[in-house]
Amino acid sequence: MRGFLASSIGVTCAAALALPLALPAPAQAGAAAVTSKTAVLGSTQSLPLVPLAGERALGPAAPEQGLARRDVRPFSLVGVIWDDPNSALHGRVQVRTRAAGTGHWSGWQDVETHNDEHAADPDTPEGASRRVHGSTAPLWVGNSDGVEVRVNAEQTAPGAADGSEEGARDSPGEERTTALADAPLPSGLRLELVDPGGDPPPADARTAGRTGGALSAVRARGVHAGASDGGSDTGGAREITALSRQETERQYFPDDMGEQRAMPYIGPRPRIITRHGWGANENLRERGFVYTKKVKAAFVHHTASGNKYSCSQVPSVIRSIYRYHVVSSGWRDIGYNFLVDKCGNIYEGRAGGVAKAVMGAHTRGFNTNSMGIAVIGSFSSTKPTDAELKAIARLTAWKLGLYGANPRGKTYLKSAGGNLYRKGKNVRLNVISGHRDGFATECPGRLLYGKLGSARTTAAGYQGR
């Protein structure tokens, strides 16, 4: 991992070449890289945690580890990783950061520790890679140059893990005191400080807004949907322009335009900011793309990275998450297929083509035949904006429509294994589901999850249902 880290820092940006028109599924297509003139540099500082005062004699077994306040090179996003991706961090992770330029230190901020549910499926090459680490969710803190971190192990009653009742009262009215033990922290804890690098140069007025690239094909419900779908074949465009519903039908379903054919249910293609638009360094991710047969469902997530960002900062936020997923967590690419910000902007996530069935690493156990949409922020106590909900509806109406899926409907997905459903079980899910529907997790946050019903209805309306 460390060798991979060292080789990843400071490399230049690249763009992937166009894919073949059709791919078997699951399938992996190779993609060469070409050097871009708009390189976006970034870096990752990886600092090992140490036992804090009073715990040093315990070494790596110390229940409280961290780093004292210190100066570091500039960074904007933090997270904590550890060696074994199958080990959970039972405890609390908190950080304080110093804003660059002002010298102001923040208060202690919690970092979401339960992040293993955002991952590749078990038994896949990505999930089984030796580069993969356990990791917390990333936290966006803005431009900073100082940090302090503490990780405290969770205290549990003996026998709590195996369901025993030691510690319960022996008889009515009798109080029994049970000593609490510290759950062991995973080994190899490291603090990751991510600098996203600078934003790419402004778009050339001659190419801004064009999709560019070669035509690709999507097979959905037995029809060919020929269109320039972005991703690997955007020709360096910063964004994929929005289309009207009629333009979308004409571009993706040209064979159905005759008078005797019923038109497909599909929403108008929304504007999508490409990987080139947010400044992805294509040399970070693995070469090639992995595809599944179709897109039967969309899982909605939150990034749990906090809500303290402006929409102008989003390209930096996404570059930071991308680098954290690949360099720190050891994934092949950013885990999500799409991301949405508080202003309603939609961003291309994992590379491979926005209209294609690209296999992501977003919903452990259900990454096959699905897509993951991450709303940037945390929504356990913060309401999503109307713009975010509209973007979810527009994106799902279009993408699910390519594959004949009804946003208000149900579908079956086969579990690859998780903490809710055993491997091989066919699970009936909403076509637009929350992450928690496939895995026991708080994601996408209580307040965003509660709005998915209205998103389903709106998306179906965009499809003309």
Phi, psi and omega per residue, in radians:
M1 nan -0.749 -3.095
R2 -1.177 -0.622 3.087
G3 -1.135 -0.680 3.090
F4 -1.103 -0.702 3.126
L5 -1.076 -0.832 -3.079
A6 -1.109 -0.636 -3.112
S7 -1.359 -0.209 -3.053
S8 -1.621 -0.333 -3.024
I9 -1.432 2.258 3.024
G10 1.434 0.269 3.113
V11 -1.480 2.858 -3.084
T12 -1.545 2.805 -3.111
C13 -1.324 2.616 3.109
A14 -2.401 2.817 3.103
A15 -2.150 2.422 -3.107
A16 -1.442 2.614 3.130
L17 -1.426 2.951 -3.071
A18 -1.163 2.586 3.140
L19 -1.562 2.850 2.977
P20 -1.095 2.851 -3.091
L21 -1.216 -0.565 -3.089
A22 -2.415 2.522 -3.134
L23 -2.350 2.430 3.009
P24 -1.210 2.809 -3.109
A25 -2.309 2.461 -0.146
P26 -1.177 2.564 -3.083
A27 -2.533 2.751 3.076
Q28 -2.267 2.246 -3.121
A29 -1.964 2.348 3.113
G30 -1.341 2.676 3.119
A31 -2.569 2.124 3.077
A32 -1.358 2.842 -3.137
A33 -2.053 2.504 3.059
V34 -2.148 2.556 -3.072
T35 -1.240 2.360 3.129
S36 -1.677 2.631 3.075
K37 -1.418 -0.108 -3.070
T38 -2.028 1.041 -3.113
A39 -1.142 2.419 3.058
V40 -2.081 1.910 -3.106
L41 -1.447 2.703 3.081
G42 -2.772 3.074 -3.134
S43 -2.754 2.851 3.084
T44 -2.295 2.193 2.988
Q45 -1.701 2.237 -3.100
S46 -2.079 1.921 -2.999
L47 -2.024 2.120 3.122
P48 -1.176 2.395 3.079
L49 -1.411 2.677 -3.104
V50 -2.265 2.765 3.052
P51 -1.050 2.420 3.135
L52 -1.444 3.007 -3.050
A53 -0.885 2.335 3.128
G54 1.585 -0.213 -3.111
E55 -2.061 0.056 -2.981
R56 -1.122 -0.529 -3.124
A57 -1.158 -0.368 -3.118
L58 -1.441 -0.235 3.123
G59 1.067 -2.415 -3.091
P60 -1.095 -0.289 -3.141
A61 -1.496 0.011 -3.105
A62 -1.050 2.332 -3.134
P63 -1.350 -0.135 3.071
E64 -2.290 2.036 -3.124
Q65 -2.276 2.816 -3.137
G66 2.956 -2.768 3.079
L67 -2.455 2.391 3.063
A68 -1.229 2.837 3.134
R69 -0.937 2.296 -3.080
R70 -2.676 2.790 3.020
D71 -1.450 2.456 3.095
V72 -2.475 2.972 3.039
R73 -1.184 2.732 -3.082
P74 -0.991 2.497 3.105
F75 -2.664 2.931 -3.130
S76 -2.359 -0.177 -3.108
L77 -2.479 2.499 -3.108
V78 -2.218 2.750 3.017
G79 -2.912 2.937 3.099
V80 -2.148 2.349 3.103
I81 -2.132 2.919 3.075
W82 -2.618 2.999 -2.938
D83 -1.160 -0.916 -2.956
D84 -1.668 1.994 -3.140
P85 -1.174 -0.270 3.127
N86 -1.573 -0.034 3.073
S87 -1.682 2.340 3.125
A88 -1.637 2.610 3.050
L89 -1.673 1.784 3.102
H90 -1.635 1.693 -3.104
G91 2.956 -2.835 -3.079
R92 -2.170 2.300 3.096
V93 -2.000 2.207 3.132
Q94 -2.330 2.528 3.116
V95 -2.315 2.659 2.923
R96 -2.167 2.497 -3.122
T97 -2.329 2.696 3.113
R98 -1.889 2.171 -3.133
A99 -1.174 2.267 3.113
A100 -1.147 2.372 3.095
G101 1.647 -0.603 -3.104
T102 -1.830 -0.450 -3.088
G103 1.345 0.102 -3.109
H104 -1.404 2.277 3.087
W105 -1.619 2.364 3.082
S106 -1.312 2.943 2.927
G107 -1.330 3.099 3.107
W108 -1.194 2.306 3.115
Q109 -2.079 2.360 3.118
D110 -1.379 2.469 3.044
V111 -1.905 2.256 -3.132
E112 -1.115 2.111 -3.038
T113 -1.566 -0.461 -3.059
H114 -1.565 1.671 -3.039
N115 -2.204 -0.022 -3.052
D116 -1.210 -0.301 3.110
E117 -1.284 -0.322 2.998
H118 -1.611 1.606 -3.030
A119 -2.870 2.937 3.031
A120 -1.171 2.768 3.119
D121 -1.180 2.592 3.053
P122 -1.051 2.642 3.059
D123 1.184 0.200 2.993
T124 -1.672 2.749 3.118
P125 -0.972 -0.665 3.130
E126 -1.185 -0.781 -3.125
G127 -1.179 -0.524 -3.092
A128 -1.632 0.020 -3.099
S129 -1.070 2.466 3.113
R130 -1.251 -0.200 3.113
R131 -1.384 -0.288 -3.021
V132 -1.243 2.396 3.091
H133 -2.101 2.767 2.883
G134 -1.240 2.606 -3.081
S135 -2.742 2.630 2.957
T136 -1.390 3.032 2.933
A137 -1.193 2.656 3.062
P138 -1.377 2.629 3.111
L139 -2.159 2.142 3.087
W140 -1.411 2.184 -3.117
V141 -2.115 -0.093 -3.097
G142 1.411 3.087 -3.033
N143 -1.091 2.008 -3.021
S144 -2.382 2.742 3.107
D145 -2.424 0.272 3.054
G146 -2.564 2.641 -3.068
V147 -2.662 2.638 2.983
E148 -2.498 2.427 -3.082
V149 -2.453 2.569 3.031
R150 -2.482 2.425 3.112
V151 -2.183 2.079 -3.113
N152 -1.982 2.229 3.113
A153 -1.174 2.548 3.103
E154 -1.289 2.431 3.094
Q155 -1.652 2.267 -3.115
T156 -2.274 2.667 3.078
A157 -1.323 2.462 3.090
P158 -0.965 2.342 -3.138
G159 1.532 -0.142 -3.112
A160 -1.094 -0.637 -3.082
A161 -1.197 -0.549 -3.102
D162 -1.770 0.153 3.031
G163 1.425 0.125 3.128
S164 -1.241 2.854 -3.035
E165 -1.864 0.348 3.045
E166 -1.055 2.274 -3.073
G167 1.868 -0.215 3.064
A168 -1.361 2.880 3.123
R169 -1.219 2.410 3.114
D170 -1.299 -0.531 3.135
S171 -2.727 2.777 -3.113
P172 -0.963 2.365 3.080
G173 1.484 -0.171 -3.126
E174 -1.682 2.165 3.103
E175 -1.560 2.393 3.095
R176 -2.212 2.303 -3.113
T177 -1.778 2.290 -3.138
T178 -2.100 2.261 3.092
A179 -1.195 2.455 3.098
L180 -1.621 2.493 3.120
A181 -1.986 2.619 3.101
D182 -1.431 2.205 3.006
A183 -1.160 2.365 -3.102
P184 -1.143 2.425 3.044
L185 -1.374 2.595 3.107
P186 -1.130 2.697 -3.092
S187 -1.429 2.703 3.069
G188 1.333 0.601 -3.139
L189 -1.155 2.320 3.131
R190 -2.437 2.507 3.043
L191 -1.606 2.206 3.124
E192 -1.844 2.160 3.124
L193 -2.002 2.010 -2.982
V194 -1.884 2.180 2.992
D195 -1.782 2.051 -3.075
P196 -1.307 -0.158 -3.055
G197 1.372 -3.130 -3.109
G198 -1.429 2.782 3.084
D199 -1.186 2.637 3.073
P200 -1.132 2.750 3.123
P201 -1.038 2.744 3.102
P202 -0.988 2.634 -3.116
A203 -1.136 2.510 3.017
D204 -1.201 2.240 -3.093
A205 -1.031 -0.409 -3.125
R206 -1.346 -0.380 -3.089
T207 -2.066 -0.175 -3.097
A208 -1.037 2.305 3.061
G209 1.526 -0.135 3.117
R210 -1.515 2.588 3.068
T211 -1.468 -0.627 3.082
G212 1.085 -3.081 3.017
G213 1.392 3.109 -3.121
A214 -1.463 2.800 3.059
L215 -1.267 2.485 3.065
S216 -2.155 3.013 -3.093
A217 -2.281 2.468 3.063
V218 -2.131 2.252 3.102
R219 -1.700 2.072 -3.130
A220 -2.442 2.201 -3.133
R221 0.936 0.597 3.069
G222 1.405 0.103 3.113
V223 -1.985 2.655 3.064
H224 -1.571 2.248 3.124
A225 -1.929 1.492 -3.086
G226 -1.397 2.212 3.140
A227 -2.963 2.756 2.975
S228 -1.394 1.929 -2.967
D229 -1.855 0.187 3.094
G230 1.356 -2.628 -3.128
G231 1.126 -2.023 -3.060
S232 -1.383 -0.195 -3.044
D233 -2.164 0.666 3.136
T234 -1.552 -0.074 3.085
G235 1.076 0.530 3.124
G236 1.439 0.172 3.133
A237 -1.208 2.546 3.124
R238 -1.388 -0.441 -3.141
E239 -2.653 2.768 3.006
I240 -1.799 2.137 -3.012
T241 -1.274 2.681 3.073
A242 -1.261 2.620 3.064
L243 -2.134 2.692 2.970
S244 -1.251 2.967 3.123
R245 -1.115 -0.706 3.133
Q246 -1.136 -0.724 3.098
E247 -1.118 -0.666 3.119
T248 -1.102 -0.807 3.128
E249 -1.068 -0.735 -3.106
R250 -1.177 -0.632 -3.074
Q251 -1.401 -0.674 -3.047
Y252 -1.696 -0.386 -3.126
F253 -2.291 1.034 -3.072
P254 -1.109 -0.489 -3.107
D255 -1.300 -0.232 -3.106
D256 -1.723 0.167 -3.040
M257 -1.417 -0.126 3.101
G258 -1.167 2.732 -3.060
E259 -1.152 -0.461 -3.044
Q260 -1.504 -0.035 -3.076
R261 -1.856 2.441 3.047
A262 -1.290 2.347 -3.120
M263 -1.310 2.582 -3.140
P264 -1.241 2.736 3.022
Y265 -1.498 1.851 3.134
I266 -2.622 2.411 3.093
G267 -1.425 2.809 3.105
P268 -1.098 2.463 3.123
R269 -1.149 2.233 3.120
P270 -1.432 2.888 3.010
R271 -1.187 2.327 -3.121
I272 -2.274 2.191 3.066
I273 -1.410 2.176 -3.035
T274 -1.381 3.009 3.051
R275 -1.040 -0.666 3.073
H276 -1.098 -0.615 -3.125
G277 -1.164 -0.639 3.107
W278 -1.661 0.029 2.964
G279 1.530 0.620 3.141
A280 -1.112 2.325 2.998
N281 -1.503 1.761 -3.025
E282 -1.234 -0.175 3.077
N283 -1.398 -0.197 3.106
L284 -1.290 -0.780 -3.009
R285 -1.337 2.931 3.059
E286 -1.239 2.679 3.071
R287 -1.256 2.622 3.059
G288 1.464 3.009 -3.091
F289 -2.372 2.649 3.105
V290 -2.032 2.275 -3.079
Y291 -2.100 2.686 2.962
T292 -2.004 -3.085 -2.985
K293 -1.262 -0.695 -3.019
K294 -2.774 -3.140 3.029
V295 -2.067 1.822 -3.093
K296 -1.699 -0.357 -3.059
A297 -2.649 2.717 3.037
A298 -2.089 2.217 3.056
F299 -1.771 2.222 3.141
V300 -1.686 2.325 -3.099
H301 -2.216 2.910 2.766
H302 -2.046 2.667 -3.110
T303 -1.343 -0.268 -3.107
A304 1.015 0.457 -3.094
S305 -1.709 0.139 3.134
G306 1.607 2.857 -3.062
N307 -1.904 0.127 -3.075
K308 -1.545 1.149 3.091
Y309 -2.465 2.713 3.011
S310 -1.797 2.786 -3.112
C311 -1.140 -0.470 3.085
S312 -1.224 -0.350 -3.138
Q313 -1.531 -0.148 -2.980
V314 -1.019 -0.750 3.076
P315 -0.945 -0.678 3.086
S316 -1.182 -0.697 3.105
V317 -1.046 -0.813 -3.097
I318 -1.186 -0.711 3.086
R319 -1.062 -0.619 3.122
S320 -1.197 -0.786 3.113
I321 -1.091 -0.755 3.100
Y322 -0.989 -0.892 -3.138
R323 -1.107 -0.679 3.132
Y324 -1.136 -0.765 3.119
H325 -1.083 -0.735 -3.024
V326 -1.500 -0.963 -3.024
V327 -1.336 -0.754 -3.054
S328 -1.528 -0.845 -3.099
S329 -1.464 -0.368 3.074
G330 1.508 0.372 3.119
W331 -1.446 2.904 -3.099
R332 -1.312 -0.400 -3.084
D333 -2.906 3.113 3.000
I334 -0.986 2.511 -2.993
G335 -1.307 -0.560 -3.028
Y336 -1.519 2.587 3.058
N337 -1.358 -0.571 3.124
F338 -2.525 2.751 3.026
L339 -2.305 2.648 -3.112
V340 -2.308 2.372 3.110
D341 -1.834 3.075 -3.029
K342 -1.161 -0.298 3.087
C343 -1.588 0.005 3.106
G344 1.551 0.152 3.082
N345 -1.312 2.488 -3.137
I346 -1.931 2.360 -3.083
Y347 -2.174 2.429 3.004
E348 -1.167 2.347 3.101
G349 -1.786 -1.939 -3.094
R350 -1.015 2.391 -3.074
A351 -1.238 2.715 3.062
G352 2.414 -0.149 3.132
G353 2.041 2.103 -3.018
V354 -1.181 -0.409 3.134
A355 -1.634 -0.062 -3.060
K356 -1.693 2.855 -3.113
A357 -1.502 1.276 -3.122
V358 -1.384 2.254 3.128
M359 -1.368 2.146 -3.122
G360 -1.771 -2.951 3.057
A361 -2.371 1.244 -3.009
H362 -2.189 -0.601 -3.088
T363 -2.258 1.644 -3.068
R364 -0.918 2.120 -3.132
G365 1.747 -0.298 -3.066
F366 -2.392 0.651 3.124
N367 -1.459 -0.241 3.129
T368 -1.450 2.312 3.117
N369 1.055 0.582 3.098
S370 -2.501 2.982 3.000
M371 -2.317 2.685 -3.139
G372 -2.004 2.241 3.101
I373 -1.995 2.066 3.139
A374 -1.825 2.130 3.021
V375 -1.538 2.158 -3.038
I376 -1.249 2.066 -3.128
G377 2.407 -2.998 3.136
S378 -2.254 2.272 -2.949
F379 -2.237 0.543 3.008
S380 -1.330 -0.596 -3.137
S381 -2.270 0.050 3.117
T382 -2.060 2.314 -3.134
K383 -1.349 2.483 3.024
P384 -1.209 2.660 3.118
T385 -1.374 2.787 3.072
D386 -1.050 -0.619 3.140
A387 -1.122 -0.670 3.106
E388 -1.129 -0.756 -3.128
L389 -1.167 -0.674 3.106
K390 -1.140 -0.674 3.140
A391 -1.143 -0.701 3.076
I392 -1.043 -0.787 -3.120
A393 -1.142 -0.757 -3.132
R394 -1.154 -0.757 -3.123
L395 -1.140 -0.798 -3.121
T396 -1.216 -0.616 3.109
A397 -1.047 -0.686 -3.139
W398 -1.349 -0.980 -3.015
K399 -1.155 -0.788 3.104
L400 -1.154 -0.562 3.110
G401 -1.116 -0.533 3.092
L402 -1.055 -0.478 -3.076
Y403 -1.966 0.275 3.042
G404 1.280 0.372 -3.089
A405 -1.641 2.419 3.118
N406 -1.607 2.057 -3.095
P407 -1.019 -0.426 3.118
R408 -1.621 0.033 -3.033
G409 -1.612 -3.032 3.075
K410 -2.060 2.762 3.086
T411 -2.621 2.952 3.095
Y412 -1.983 2.323 3.005
L413 -2.193 2.526 3.124
K414 -1.597 2.190 -3.112
S415 -1.243 2.387 3.013
A416 -1.646 0.115 3.118
G417 1.944 2.348 3.141
G418 -3.046 -2.929 -3.088
N419 -1.602 0.000 3.048
L420 -1.928 -0.656 -3.037
Y421 -2.313 2.350 3.129
R422 -1.186 2.785 3.113
K423 -1.095 2.317 3.101
G424 1.630 -0.169 -3.127
K425 -1.334 2.313 3.021
N426 -1.425 2.110 -3.021
V427 -1.995 2.275 3.102
R428 -1.517 2.135 -3.045
L429 -2.333 2.756 2.948
N430 -1.126 2.490 3.093
V431 -1.033 -0.661 2.938
I432 -1.860 1.872 -3.091
S433 -2.037 2.795 2.942
G434 -1.555 2.744 3.133
H435 -0.932 -0.681 -3.083
R436 -1.149 -0.248 3.084
D437 -1.276 -0.380 -3.130
G438 -1.917 -0.192 -3.069
F439 -2.694 2.466 3.133
A440 -1.245 1.759 -3.061
T441 -2.747 2.830 3.049
E442 -1.370 -0.381 -3.096
C443 -1.054 2.362 0.211
P444 -1.668 0.476 -3.074
G445 1.611 2.487 -3.044
R446 -0.999 -0.724 -3.025
L447 -1.376 -0.511 3.034
L448 -1.339 -0.729 3.136
Y449 -1.019 -0.661 -3.133
G450 -1.183 -0.227 -3.139
K451 -1.730 -0.007 -3.064
L452 -1.203 -0.481 3.085
G453 -1.066 -0.776 3.126
S454 -1.213 -0.566 3.084
A455 -1.130 -0.680 3.106
R456 -1.075 -0.797 -3.117
T457 -1.117 -0.773 3.137
T458 -1.109 -0.737 -3.138
A459 -1.109 -0.722 3.110
A460 -1.103 -0.640 3.077
G461 -1.121 -0.714 3.073
Y462 -1.081 -0.522 3.099
Q463 -1.371 -0.156 -3.107
G464 1.491 0.373 3.130
R465 -1.577 nan nan
